[in-house]
Amino acid sequence: MSRTLTDHDEIRAWAEKHGAVPAAVDRTHEDDDVGIIRLMFPKAKQSEHGSLVEISWEDFFQQFDESGLALIVDEKSNFNKFVGRDTAERRAQGETDAARHKERGFSGDRKSASGDSKSADNKPGDDLKAREYRDADGNVHHHTRAYMEGHAKDQR
């Protein structure tokens, strides 16, 4: 049975029970930007974590909260999935097709539905959706804030 978690203590307890540690995707992780976060299972057989770097719980939860994430976990396995808190709340209320890309009018490009890659406080790349891109297989990824700020002129 799956549960949706946002409480830091519950997430950490679930992770430790399942042998997970906080991690970031190495190519998105820079000194001033944690990047894309994940849970890594270093002792699990067939666990592929060569592209992950372990980070502190403090950095993990800061990025988790800044990105407005929730964590769906299964109590009987290592299954876990990061979703937007807004999506998790809407699904809990019965919207089975709720997803961030639907509410923002995702059209497959790198910019937000409004075509602007800046957040309300006018910093380029702060909005997770504005940093989103799809690879050749259709998987969704996010650029780091540092990358977006360095390429802000390309986003205008």
C-alpha positions, 0 to 999 in steps of 0.5 A: 500500500502506498502513502504520500509523505511531506513530513520530514521525519516520516520521510527520513524514517521511511528512507532509513527503514528501507536503506535509502540515503538522500541524493542528487542527480550528479549532473544537476548538482553544483555547490550552490544548487542541489539540483534534482533530488532522489533517494539512493539505495546503496545496498540494494541489489540491482540498484543503479545509482552511479549518476547520483551523489549523496547529499545531506538531509538538510540539503535534501529537505531544503530542495524538497520544500523549495520545489513543493514536492511530496513523496509517494512510498510503498511500505513493503518495497523500495518504491518511491516517487516524487510528485508535486504537493499540489498534484498529490492533494488533487489526487487525494481529492479524487482527481485521478488525472491530476498532474503538474503539466496539465494544470500549467498547460504543458506543451512540450517546450522548455518554457512555462505555459505563459512562455516566461521562464521567470518566477514571480520574483523575476529570477530566471529558472526559479520555477521548476516548470520553467527548468523542465525539458524532455529527453529523446525518450520523453522522460522529464528532467530539470535544469539546475538554477545555475544553468538557467541563470547562466542561460537566462538570455536564451530564455527571453 
